[in-house]
Amino acid sequence: MDIATIFPYLILGSVLVFAGRTTRVKAIIAAVIIAVGAVVAAVAATTAVVLPEAVTGSAQWLPGLDALGGLFVLAVAVTGVACALYAIDYMPEHARGKSSTQVGIHFTALVALFYSMIGVVCATETYPFLFWWELMTLSSFVLVMFDAQHKEVLHAAVGYLVLMHIGFFLLLGAFAASGAEPAFFSGQGMTVPLFLLFLVGFGIKAGIFPLHMWLPVAHPAAPSHVSALMSGVMIKMGIYGIVRAALALPQEALMAMGLVVFALGAVTALFGIARAAVQSDLKRLLAYSSIENIGIICLGIGFGMVGRALNSDFITYAGFGGALLHVLGHAHYKTMLFLGAGSVVAATHHRDMNRLGGLLRRMPLTGTLFLVATMAICTVPALMGFTSEFVLYDGFFGAVTRGNGVVVAVVGIVVLALVGGLTLMTFTKAFGISFLGNPRSCAARDAREVPLLMLLAQVLPLAGILVGPVLYPYMVLENADALFGARYYAQPIIDTMFAVEWVMLGVAAVTGGLYYLKLRLNRRAALRPLRRPTWGCAFTVPTKRMQYTASSYNRELQTMMGERGAERLVHELDDEELFPTRHTFATEERDSTARAVTHWFALLLRRWTARLALFQTGKTNHYVLHALLLLVLILILSLCGAL
């Protein structure tokens, strides 16, 4: 039997999860089905990228897979296994009170989502592509709906489904207008109107601003392993479509469309990280951060398109290369962050960081893994997040020194620097408020480490974060010609990147050595580190309220963005009050963007309902008159032949 024929049986085999009697058994069956397909997909993806000339070899594993699709399939394989393994220990507690049928449908949808993403990337014709795309949407909708007994989850799932089908019909129109041989698959002949249709259709799935409305609502509503899978790789299917459509554009359209994608990427990145910085809900913070990372990827795609328009292999190479490296890196560290957030929620039953704190002492392994992922997303050298942004920075500065696309490159430098600073602020808050300090609630105080499988599930993405800076640059940059048609010598940038990483590893080694030396000397002198409570600013009895909260961490940024009342006093303090008496505090969250949209919609709705209220008089004779007038209107239209 050909290996490729195994995949349909694996997809159909997802119904075997219903044979499991317990939630854990169902989760194990789903994990095994996903793991088998992930191994095949990972081998096929690596072969397609590293040996693109061996088309027949890769086709025997996954028919239709090329070098570009291989990168996305590799991300799907790693993230899919991690999320499926995580669900084995996560779901039994989360699914408490659910029926066996509900749990079976959930895991069947999880398997369907995994294989539908691989199907999207491997499709080479319109109908298979749209079939897998729709299956991906429906299966993810079912997964988000798991806790539909909560009204906010139901609203998030329905809103997600509506927006995804708007995007689907845009893609359907684009493919219908493409003719018998769509430019999307042939790689040439893409027109500007078709590209714009593809950009909007795929942009909704990716969460590009202003098409992002579903993402910060649906991701927090879904179970944590589903959030990780959706944020880690599912939104990248939109990026895959945008890259594929961009590579099919003719030379004369590349500059204009490249600037459009570049501008959308810049706005999306700045908006996403600014919104993430002011969140106090841990999963919502990570969801907005995914919007920011999609913006960085689009920034690189737009820059690469400008490079193709200028016939500059260097700019094309840096733009597309940095974007594809960011696709792989973000898949790894965002998966770890969402799984870490899921562990926090499982241990404390809270997502609000204002009710967390002190978790590093109570959940040391979860806290350490979350810290590594935080360092990666903050682009600490020698971790995967640094690699992609280094390539983008090298491209921006290289474009300035070469005099090609100077304005675009300068804008890219400024945007990437601003995003980097806000990312550092956002994730020092996420880790510091959640894991450091003192517990702010009884749930945080009583938290315990999560089961072993929930920790082991993060080994694969952790390996990608640690080993990726060495392997992925060679995989992407050395195969740039097969991936996106840029012939450029990759070794200089790889050597420079490795030099920076070796220096930072040396600094880390020296710091660790000095700390170890200090411990040895203290041990010889029989000195023990003093453990005392944090100084409470002259208060003799410090409390948990004498520390920063998620709402107060960046109050200036909240004020600048119009976020008022994040933490307000119900009773104001008297200026003359030297020793404050008992006061009441309240915390409330306000989203200025959502408030502006809902205010406009509510105002429009009130106007129309006020007009319609003229017919609602409450008098029976008026309602009889309305019915009589309707019958007369039907009679007139029938006599005129209109009905």
C-alpha positions as CSV (number, residue, x, y, z in Angstrom):
1,M,0.0,0.0,0.0
2,D,1.3,3.5,-0.9
3,I,1.9,5.6,2.2
4,A,-0.2,8.4,0.7
5,T,-3.3,6.1,0.8
6,I,-3.0,5.9,4.5
7,F,-4.2,9.4,5.1
8,P,-7.9,8.9,4.0
9,Y,-8.1,5.9,6.4
10,L,-6.6,7.9,9.2
11,I,-9.2,10.6,8.7
12,L,-12.0,8.1,8.6
13,G,-10.4,6.4,11.6
14,S,-11.2,9.4,13.7
15,V,-14.6,8.0,14.4
16,L,-12.8,5.3,16.5
17,V,-12.7,7.9,19.3
18,F,-16.3,7.1,20.0
19,A,-15.2,3.5,20.9
20,G,-13.4,4.9,24.0
21,R,-15.4,4.6,27.1
22,T,-13.7,7.4,29.0
23,T,-12.5,10.9,28.0
24,R,-8.9,9.8,28.5
25,V,-9.2,6.8,26.2
26,K,-10.8,9.0,23.5
27,A,-8.0,11.4,23.8
28,I,-5.4,8.7,23.5
29,I,-7.0,7.3,20.4
30,A,-7.1,10.8,18.8
31,A,-3.5,11.4,19.8
32,V,-2.3,8.1,18.2
33,I,-4.2,8.9,14.9
34,I,-2.7,12.4,14.8
35,A,0.8,11.1,15.7
36,V,0.9,8.6,12.9
37,G,-0.1,11.2,10.3
38,A,2.3,13.7,11.8
39,V,5.3,11.4,11.4
40,V,4.4,10.8,7.7
41,A,3.8,14.5,7.2
42,A,7.1,15.6,8.9
43,V,9.2,13.2,6.7
44,A,7.4,14.4,3.6
45,A,7.7,18.0,4.5
46,T,11.4,17.8,5.3
47,T,12.0,15.9,2.0
48,A,10.0,18.5,0.0
49,V,12.0,21.4,1.5
50,V,15.5,20.0,1.6
51,L,15.3,18.0,-1.6
52,P,12.8,19.9,-3.8
53,E,14.2,18.2,-6.9
54,A,13.1,14.8,-5.6
55,V,9.5,15.5,-6.6
56,T,8.6,11.8,-7.1
57,G,10.1,10.9,-3.7
58,S,8.0,13.5,-1.8
59,A,4.9,12.7,-3.9
60,Q,5.0,9.1,-2.7
61,W,4.5,10.5,0.9
62,L,2.1,13.5,0.3
63,P,1.0,14.0,-3.3
64,G,0.9,17.7,-4.3
65,L,3.3,18.8,-1.6
66,D,6.0,21.3,-2.7
67,A,8.8,23.1,-0.9
68,L,6.6,26.0,0.2
69,G,3.9,23.8,1.5
70,G,6.4,21.6,3.3
71,L,7.3,24.4,5.8
72,F,3.6,24.8,6.7
73,V,3.1,21.0,7.0
74,L,6.1,20.7,9.3
75,A,4.6,23.4,11.6
76,V,1.2,21.5,11.5
77,A,2.9,18.2,12.4
78,V,4.8,19.5,15.4
79,T,2.0,21.6,16.8
80,G,-0.7,18.9,16.2
81,V,1.2,16.2,18.1
82,A,1.9,18.6,21.0
83,C,-1.8,19.7,21.3
84,A,-3.1,16.1,21.0
85,L,-0.7,14.9,23.7
86,Y,-1.6,17.8,25.9
87,A,-5.3,17.0,25.7
88,I,-4.9,13.5,27.2
89,D,-4.4,14.9,30.7
90,Y,-6.1,18.3,30.1
91,M,-9.5,17.2,28.9
92,P,-10.7,14.7,31.6
93,E,-11.0,17.6,34.1
94,H,-12.1,20.2,31.5
95,A,-14.8,17.8,30.1
96,R,-16.3,17.0,33.5
97,G,-20.1,17.0,33.1
98,K,-20.0,16.5,29.3
99,S,-21.6,13.5,27.7
100,S,-19.6,10.8,26.0
101,T,-21.0,11.9,22.6
102,Q,-19.9,15.5,23.1
103,V,-16.4,14.4,24.0
104,G,-16.3,12.1,21.0
105,I,-17.4,14.8,18.6
106,H,-14.7,17.1,20.1
107,F,-11.8,14.6,19.4
108,T,-13.2,13.7,16.0
109,A,-13.1,17.4,15.1
110,L,-9.6,17.7,16.5
111,V,-8.4,14.9,14.1
112,A,-10.4,16.4,11.2
113,L,-8.8,19.9,11.9
114,F,-5.3,18.4,11.8
115,Y,-5.7,16.5,8.6
116,S,-7.7,19.3,6.9
117,M,-4.8,21.7,7.3
118,I,-2.5,19.2,5.7
119,G,-5.1,18.8,2.9
120,V,-5.2,22.6,2.3
121,V,-1.5,22.8,1.8
122,C,-1.3,19.7,-0.4
123,A,-4.3,20.6,-2.7
124,T,-3.4,21.4,-6.3
125,E,-6.9,21.9,-7.6
126,T,-9.8,24.2,-6.7
127,Y,-12.4,21.8,-5.5
128,P,-10.1,19.8,-3.1
129,F,-8.7,23.0,-1.8
130,L,-12.1,24.5,-1.0
131,F,-13.2,21.1,0.5
132,W,-10.3,21.0,2.9
133,W,-10.7,24.7,3.7
134,E,-14.4,24.3,4.6
135,L,-13.6,21.1,6.6
136,M,-10.9,23.1,8.5
137,T,-13.5,25.9,9.3
138,L,-16.3,23.5,10.4
139,S,-14.0,21.3,12.6
140,S,-12.5,24.3,14.3
141,F,-16.0,25.7,14.8
142,V,-17.0,22.5,16.6
143,L,-13.9,22.7,18.8
144,V,-14.5,26.3,19.8
145,M,-18.2,25.3,20.6
146,F,-17.1,22.8,23.2
147,D,-18.2,25.0,26.2
148,A,-21.2,26.4,24.4
149,Q,-23.3,26.3,27.6
150,H,-21.6,29.7,28.3
151,K,-23.2,32.5,26.4
152,E,-19.9,34.2,25.5
153,V,-18.5,31.0,24.1
154,L,-21.6,30.5,21.9
155,H,-21.4,34.1,20.6
156,A,-17.7,33.7,19.9
157,A,-18.2,30.4,17.9
158,V,-21.1,31.8,15.9
159,G,-19.2,35.0,15.1
160,Y,-16.2,33.0,14.0
161,L,-18.3,30.8,11.7
162,V,-20.0,33.7,10.1
163,L,-16.7,35.5,9.4
164,M,-15.0,32.4,8.1
165,H,-17.8,31.8,5.6
166,I,-17.6,35.4,4.4
167,G,-14.0,34.6,3.7
168,F,-14.9,31.3,2.1
169,F,-17.3,33.0,-0.4
170,L,-14.6,35.5,-1.3
171,L,-12.2,32.7,-2.0
172,L,-14.9,30.9,-4.0
173,G,-15.5,34.0,-6.1
174,A,-11.7,34.4,-6.6
175,F,-11.4,30.8,-7.8
176,A,-14.5,31.0,-10.0
177,A,-13.1,34.1,-11.7
178,S,-9.7,32.4,-12.2
179,G,-11.0,30.1,-14.9
180,A,-10.1,26.4,-15.5
181,E,-6.4,26.8,-14.5
182,P,-6.3,29.1,-11.4
183,A,-3.2,31.3,-11.2
184,F,-3.2,30.4,-7.5
185,F,-2.0,26.9,-8.3
186,S,-0.1,27.6,-11.6
187,G,2.1,30.3,-10.0
188,Q,1.6,32.8,-12.7
189,G,-1.1,35.1,-14.3
190,M,-2.5,36.5,-11.0
191,T,-4.4,39.8,-11.6
192,V,-4.7,42.6,-9.1
193,P,-8.5,42.1,-8.5
194,L,-8.1,38.4,-8.0
195,F,-5.2,39.0,-5.6
196,L,-7.2,41.5,-3.5
197,L,-10.0,38.9,-3.3
198,F,-7.5,36.3,-2.1
199,L,-5.9,38.8,0.3
200,V,-9.2,39.6,2.0
201,G,-10.4,35.9,2.0
202,F,-7.2,34.6,3.4
203,G,-6.7,37.7,5.6
204,I,-9.9,36.9,7.5
205,K,-8.5,33.4,8.4
206,A,-5.1,34.9,9.3
207,G,-6.5,37.7,11.5
208,I,-5.1,40.7,9.6
209,F,-6.4,44.1,10.8
210,P,-9.2,45.1,10.3
211,L,-10.3,41.5,9.6
212,H,-9.2,40.2,13.0
213,M,-12.5,40.6,15.0
214,W,-13.0,36.9,15.5
215,L,-9.5,36.0,16.8
216,P,-9.3,37.7,20.2
217,V,-12.8,36.3,21.0
218,A,-12.7,32.8,19.7
219,H,-9.2,31.8,20.9
220,P,-9.8,32.5,24.6
221,A,-13.2,30.8,24.3
222,A,-11.8,27.5,23.0
223,P,-10.1,24.9,25.2
224,S,-6.4,25.6,25.6
225,H,-5.1,22.8,23.3
226,V,-7.5,24.1,20.6
227,S,-6.4,27.7,21.2
228,A,-2.8,26.5,20.7
229,L,-3.6,24.6,17.5
230,M,-5.6,27.5,16.0
231,S,-3.1,30.2,17.0
232,G,0.0,28.1,16.3
233,V,-0.8,26.8,12.8
234,M,-4.5,27.3,11.7
235,I,-4.2,31.0,11.2
236,K,-1.0,30.3,9.2
237,M,-3.2,28.7,6.5
238,G,-4.3,32.2,5.6
239,I,-0.6,33.2,5.4
240,Y,0.1,30.2,3.1
241,G,-2.7,31.4,0.8
242,I,-1.3,35.0,0.8
243,V,2.2,33.8,0.0
244,R,1.0,31.5,-2.8
245,A,-1.1,34.3,-4.3
246,A,1.7,36.8,-4.0
247,L,4.2,34.6,-5.9
248,A,1.8,34.4,-8.8
249,L,1.6,38.1,-9.3
250,P,3.1,39.6,-12.5
251,Q,6.1,42.0,-12.3
252,E,4.1,45.1,-13.0
253,A,1.6,44.5,-10.1
254,L,4.2,43.5,-7.4
255,M,5.1,47.0,-6.2
256,A,1.6,48.2,-5.5
257,M,0.4,45.0,-4.0
258,G,3.6,44.6,-2.0
259,L,3.1,48.1,-0.4
260,V,-0.5,47.1,0.4
261,V,0.5,43.9,2.2
262,F,3.4,45.8,3.9
263,A,1.1,48.5,5.2
264,L,-1.4,46.0,6.4
265,G,1.4,44.1,8.2
266,A,2.7,47.2,9.9
267,V,-0.8,48.3,11.1
268,T,-1.7,44.8,12.2
269,A,1.6,44.3,14.1
270,L,1.3,47.6,16.0
271,F,-2.4,47.2,16.7
272,G,-2.0,43.6,17.9
273,I,0.8,44.2,20.3
274,A,-0.7,47.5,21.6
275,R,-4.0,45.7,22.4
276,A,-2.1,42.7,23.9
277,A,-0.2,45.0,26.2
278,V,-3.3,46.4,28.0
279,Q,-5.0,43.0,28.5
280,S,-5.4,41.4,31.9
281,D,-6.9,38.1,30.5
282,L,-3.9,35.8,29.9
283,K,-5.4,34.0,26.9
284,R,-6.8,37.2,25.3
285,L,-3.3,38.7,25.6
286,L,-1.9,35.7,23.7
287,A,-4.6,36.0,21.1
288,Y,-3.8,39.7,20.4
289,S,-0.2,38.7,20.4
290,S,-1.0,36.3,17.5
291,I,-2.4,39.2,15.6
292,E,0.9,41.1,16.1
293,N,2.9,38.1,14.8
294,I,0.7,37.8,11.8
295,G,1.5,41.5,11.2
296,I,5.2,40.8,11.3
297,I,4.8,37.9,8.9
298,C,2.9,40.2,6.5
299,L,5.5,42.9,6.9
300,G,8.1,40.4,5.6
301,I,5.8,39.2,2.8
302,G,5.2,42.8,1.6
303,F,8.9,43.6,1.8
304,G,9.7,40.5,-0.2
305,M,7.1,41.5,-2.9
306,V,8.7,44.9,-3.1
307,G,12.1,43.1,-3.6
308,R,10.7,41.1,-6.5
309,A,9.3,44.3,-8.0
310,L,12.8,45.9,-7.7
311,N,14.5,42.7,-9.1
312,S,16.5,42.6,-5.9
313,D,17.2,39.0,-4.8
314,F,18.6,40.2,-1.5
315,I,15.4,42.1,-0.5
316,T,13.2,39.2,-1.7
317,Y,15.3,36.8,0.1
318,A,15.3,38.7,3.4
319,G,11.5,39.5,3.2
320,F,10.1,36.1,2.3
321,G,12.9,34.3,4.3
322,G,12.2,36.2,7.5
323,A,8.4,35.8,7.1
324,L,8.7,32.0,6.6
325,L,11.1,31.7,9.5
326,H,8.6,33.6,11.6
327,V,5.9,31.2,10.6
328,L,7.9,28.3,12.0
329,G,9.1,30.2,15.1
330,H,5.7,31.5,16.0
331,A,4.1,28.0,15.6
332,H,6.5,26.7,18.3
333,Y,6.6,29.4,21.0
334,K,2.9,30.4,20.7
335,T,1.9,26.8,21.1
336,M,4.0,26.6,24.3
337,L,2.5,29.9,25.6
338,F,-1.1,28.8,25.0
339,L,-0.4,25.4,26.5
340,G,1.3,27.1,29.5
341,A,-1.7,29.4,29.9
342,G,-4.0,26.3,29.8
343,S,-1.9,24.8,32.6
344,V,-2.4,27.9,34.6
345,V,-6.2,27.9,34.0
346,A,-6.4,24.2,34.9
347,A,-4.5,24.7,38.2
348,T,-6.2,28.0,39.2
349,H,-9.5,28.1,37.2
350,H,-8.7,31.8,36.4
351,R,-7.5,33.6,33.3
352,D,-7.5,37.0,34.9
353,M,-3.9,37.8,35.8
354,N,-5.2,40.1,38.6
355,R,-6.1,36.9,40.4
356,L,-2.9,35.1,39.8
357,G,0.7,35.6,41.1
358,G,3.3,33.5,42.9
359,L,2.8,30.5,40.6
360,L,6.5,29.9,39.8
361,R,7.0,28.5,43.3
362,R,3.9,26.4,43.1
363,M,4.2,25.3,39.4
364,P,8.0,25.5,38.8
365,L,8.1,23.4,35.6
366,T,5.1,25.2,34.0
367,G,6.7,28.5,35.0
368,T,10.1,27.6,33.5
369,L,8.6,26.4,30.2
370,F,6.4,29.6,30.0
371,L,9.6,31.7,30.7
372,V,11.5,30.0,27.8
373,A,8.6,30.7,25.4
374,T,8.4,34.2,26.7
375,M,12.1,34.8,26.1
376,A,11.6,33.3,22.6
377,I,8.8,35.7,21.7
378,C,10.8,38.6,23.1
379,T,13.5,37.6,20.5
380,V,16.3,36.7,23.0
381,P,19.3,35.6,21.0
382,A,19.9,31.8,20.6
383,L,16.1,31.2,20.6
384,M,13.8,30.8,17.6
385,G,12.2,34.2,17.9
386,F,15.5,36.0,17.3
387,T,16.2,34.2,14.1
388,S,13.3,35.4,12.0
389,E,13.5,39.0,13.2
390,F,17.3,39.1,12.7
391,V,16.7,38.2,9.0
392,L,14.1,40.9,8.6
393,Y,16.3,43.5,10.3
394,D,19.3,42.5,8.1
395,G,17.1,42.9,5.1
396,F,15.8,46.4,6.2
397,F,19.3,47.7,7.0
398,G,20.8,46.1,3.9
399,A,18.1,47.7,1.7
400,V,19.1,51.1,3.2
401,T,22.8,50.6,2.6
402,R,22.1,49.4,-1.0
403,G,19.7,52.3,-1.7
404,N,16.8,50.0,-2.8
405,G,13.4,50.6,-1.2
406,V,14.9,52.9,1.4
407,V,11.6,54.4,2.6
408,V,9.9,51.0,3.0
409,A,13.0,49.7,4.8
410,V,13.1,52.6,7.2
411,V,9.4,52.2,8.0
412,G,10.0,48.5,8.6
413,I,12.9,49.2,11.0
414,V,10.7,51.7,13.0
415,V,7.7,49.4,13.1
416,L,9.7,46.3,14.1
417,A,11.5,48.3,16.8
418,L,8.3,49.6,18.3
419,V,6.7,46.2,18.2
420,G,9.8,44.7,19.9
421,G,9.6,47.2,22.7
422,L,5.9,46.7,23.3
423,T,6.4,42.9,23.1
424,L,8.9,43.1,25.9
425,M,6.5,45.1,28.0
426,T,3.6,42.7,27.3
427,F,5.4,39.5,28.1
428,T,7.3,40.8,31.1
429,K,3.8,41.6,32.4
430,A,2.4,38.2,31.4
431,F,5.1,36.3,33.1
432,G,5.8,38.6,36.0
433,I,2.2,39.2,37.1
434,S,1.2,35.6,36.7
435,F,4.2,33.7,38.1
436,L,6.1,36.1,40.3
437,G,5.1,38.1,43.4
438,N,2.5,36.9,45.9
439,P,-0.7,35.0,45.2
440,R,-3.6,37.4,44.7
441,S,-6.3,34.8,45.3
442,C,-6.9,31.6,47.2
443,A,-6.9,29.6,43.9
444,A,-3.4,30.9,43.1
445,R,-2.2,30.2,46.6
446,D,-3.4,26.6,46.4
447,A,-2.3,25.9,42.8
448,R,-0.3,22.7,42.1
449,E,1.8,21.5,39.2
450,V,-0.1,20.0,36.3
451,P,0.1,16.3,35.3
452,L,3.2,15.0,33.5
453,L,1.7,14.6,30.0
454,M,0.7,18.3,30.0
455,L,4.4,19.1,30.5
456,L,5.8,16.5,28.1
457,A,3.5,17.8,25.4
458,Q,5.6,21.0,25.2
459,V,8.8,19.1,24.5
460,L,8.4,19.2,20.7
461,P,7.8,22.9,20.5
462,L,10.5,23.5,23.1
463,A,12.9,21.5,20.8
464,G,11.9,23.8,17.9
465,I,12.7,26.9,20.0
466,L,16.1,25.6,21.1
467,V,17.3,23.7,18.0
468,G,15.4,25.7,15.4
469,P,17.9,28.6,15.3
470,V,20.5,26.1,14.0
471,L,18.3,24.0,11.6
472,Y,15.6,26.3,10.3
473,P,17.9,29.0,8.8
474,Y,19.6,26.3,6.6
475,M,16.2,24.8,5.8
476,V,14.6,28.1,4.7
477,L,17.5,30.3,3.6
478,E,19.6,27.7,1.7
479,N,16.5,26.6,-0.2
480,A,15.2,30.2,-1.0
481,D,15.2,29.5,-4.7
482,A,12.8,26.5,-4.4
483,L,10.6,28.3,-1.8
484,F,10.1,31.7,-3.3
485,G,12.5,32.1,-6.3
486,A,15.3,34.2,-4.8
487,R,18.8,33.2,-5.7
488,Y,21.0,34.6,-3.0
489,Y,24.0,33.4,-1.0
490,A,22.7,32.6,2.5
491,Q,25.9,31.8,4.3
492,P,27.0,35.4,5.3
493,I,23.7,36.2,7.1
494,I,23.7,32.7,8.8
495,D,27.3,33.3,10.0
496,T,26.5,36.7,11.4
497,M,23.4,35.4,13.1
498,F,25.4,32.5,14.7
499,A,28.1,35.0,15.8
500,V,25.6,37.0,17.7
501,E,24.0,33.9,19.2
502,W,27.4,32.5,20.3
503,V,28.2,35.9,22.0
504,M,25.0,35.8,23.9
505,L,25.5,32.1,24.9
506,G,28.9,33.1,26.2
507,V,27.4,35.9,28.3
508,A,24.8,33.4,29.7
509,A,27.6,30.9,30.4
510,V,29.7,33.5,32.3
511,T,26.7,34.7,34.3
512,G,25.8,31.1,35.2
513,G,29.4,30.4,36.2
514,L,29.6,33.5,38.4
515,Y,26.3,32.5,40.1
516,Y,27.6,29.0,40.6
517,L,30.9,30.4,42.1
518,K,28.9,32.5,44.4
519,L,26.9,29.5,45.7
520,R,30.2,27.6,46.2
521,L,31.8,30.4,48.2
522,N,28.7,30.9,50.3
523,R,28.6,27.1,51.0
524,R,32.3,27.2,52.1
525,A,31.6,30.1,54.4
526,A,28.5,28.4,55.8
527,L,26.4,31.3,54.6
528,R,22.8,30.7,53.7
529,P,20.7,33.1,51.7
530,L,18.3,35.0,53.8
531,R,14.7,34.5,52.9
532,R,12.6,37.5,54.0
533,P,9.3,38.9,52.8
534,T,9.5,41.6,50.2
535,W,10.0,45.1,51.7
536,G,6.5,46.7,52.1
537,C,7.5,50.4,51.9
538,A,7.5,50.8,55.8
539,F,4.2,48.9,56.2
540,T,4.8,46.3,58.9
541,V,2.2,43.9,57.5
542,P,2.6,43.7,53.7
543,T,-0.4,42.4,51.8
544,K,-1.0,41.0,48.3
545,R,-2.4,44.4,47.3
546,M,1.0,46.0,47.7
547,Q,2.2,44.9,44.3
548,Y,1.6,45.6,40.7
549,T,-1.5,44.2,39.0
550,A,-2.0,43.4,35.3
551,S,-4.2,46.5,35.1
552,S,-1.7,48.9,36.7
553,Y,1.4,47.5,35.0
554,N,1.2,49.8,32.0
555,R,-1.4,52.5,33.0
556,E,0.2,55.1,30.8
557,L,-0.3,53.0,27.7
558,Q,-3.9,52.3,28.7
559,T,-4.5,56.0,29.1
560,M,-2.9,56.8,25.7
561,M,-5.2,54.2,24.1
562,G,-8.3,55.5,25.8
563,E,-8.6,52.6,28.2
564,R,-10.2,54.3,31.2
565,G,-11.3,52.7,34.5
566,A,-9.1,49.6,34.3
567,E,-8.8,49.9,38.0
568,R,-10.8,52.6,39.7
569,L,-11.6,53.7,43.3
570,V,-15.2,53.5,44.3
571,H,-14.4,55.9,47.2
572,E,-11.8,58.5,46.6
573,L,-9.0,59.0,49.1
574,D,-8.9,62.3,51.0
575,D,-5.8,64.3,50.4
576,E,-5.5,64.9,54.2
577,E,-5.8,61.2,55.0
578,L,-2.4,60.1,56.2
579,F,-3.4,56.6,57.3
580,P,-6.1,55.5,54.9
581,T,-9.1,53.8,56.4
582,R,-10.9,50.9,54.7
583,H,-11.9,51.6,51.1
584,T,-13.6,49.6,48.4
585,F,-11.9,48.9,45.1
586,A,-13.3,47.6,41.9
587,T,-11.8,46.3,38.7
588,E,-13.4,46.6,35.3
589,E,-12.1,46.0,31.7
590,R,-13.1,48.3,28.8
591,D,-12.1,47.7,25.2
592,S,-12.1,51.0,23.4
593,T,-12.1,49.4,19.9
594,A,-15.0,47.1,20.7
595,R,-16.8,50.0,22.5
596,A,-16.5,52.2,19.4
597,V,-17.9,49.5,17.1
598,T,-20.7,48.4,19.4
599,H,-21.7,52.1,20.1
600,W,-22.0,52.8,16.4
601,F,-24.0,49.6,15.8
602,A,-26.2,50.1,18.8
603,L,-27.0,53.7,17.7
604,L,-28.0,52.5,14.2
605,L,-30.1,49.7,15.7
606,R,-31.9,52.2,18.0
607,R,-32.7,54.5,15.2
608,W,-34.3,51.7,13.1
609,T,-36.2,50.2,16.0
610,A,-37.6,53.7,16.9
611,R,-39.0,54.0,13.4
612,L,-40.4,50.5,13.5
613,A,-42.0,51.2,16.9
614,L,-44.5,53.5,15.1
615,F,-46.3,50.4,14.0
616,Q,-46.4,48.9,17.5
617,T,-49.3,50.9,19.0
618,G,-50.7,48.1,21.2
619,K,-54.2,48.6,19.7
620,T,-55.9,45.6,18.2
621,N,-57.8,47.6,15.5
622,H,-54.5,48.9,14.2
623,Y,-53.0,45.5,13.9
624,V,-56.2,44.3,12.0
625,L,-55.7,47.3,9.7
626,H,-52.1,46.3,9.0
627,A,-53.2,42.8,8.0
628,L,-55.9,44.2,5.8
629,L,-53.5,46.6,4.0
630,L,-51.1,43.7,3.5
631,L,-53.8,41.6,1.8
632,V,-54.8,44.5,-0.4
633,L,-51.1,45.0,-1.4
634,I,-50.8,41.3,-2.3
635,L,-54.0,41.5,-4.4
636,I,-52.7,44.6,-6.3
637,L,-49.3,42.9,-7.0
638,S,-51.0,39.8,-8.2
639,L,-53.2,41.7,-10.6
640,C,-50.1,43.5,-11.9
641,G,-48.4,40.2,-12.5
642,A,-45.6,40.9,-9.9
643,L,-46.4,37.8,-7.9
